[in-house]
């Protein structure tokens, strides 16, 4: 089982991404290209964070499964 703090962090980042994408759409509709660029930078950073967090979760889960796997006879 992965670290629950990592999973909580991933959920928090996903929520932030949802909010920023909604804000990006509002900026697009309002014709605010400067704000759109700012949001796109923030979104890219959060996507990188989410990818790194997901990688850590997978790595920890895989490592834990490997440690607890039965040994072949």
HUBELKA-V944909 format. One record per run of one state. SS is the DSSP state (@ for helix, = for strand, . for the rest). FROM is the first residue (numbers start at 1). LEN is the number of residues. If there is no record, write none. Layout:
ss=SS from=FROM len=LEN
ss=SS from=FROM len=LEN
This chain:
ss=. from=1 len=3
ss=@ from=4 len=27
ss=. from=31 len=2
ss=@ from=33 len=36
ss=. from=69 len=5
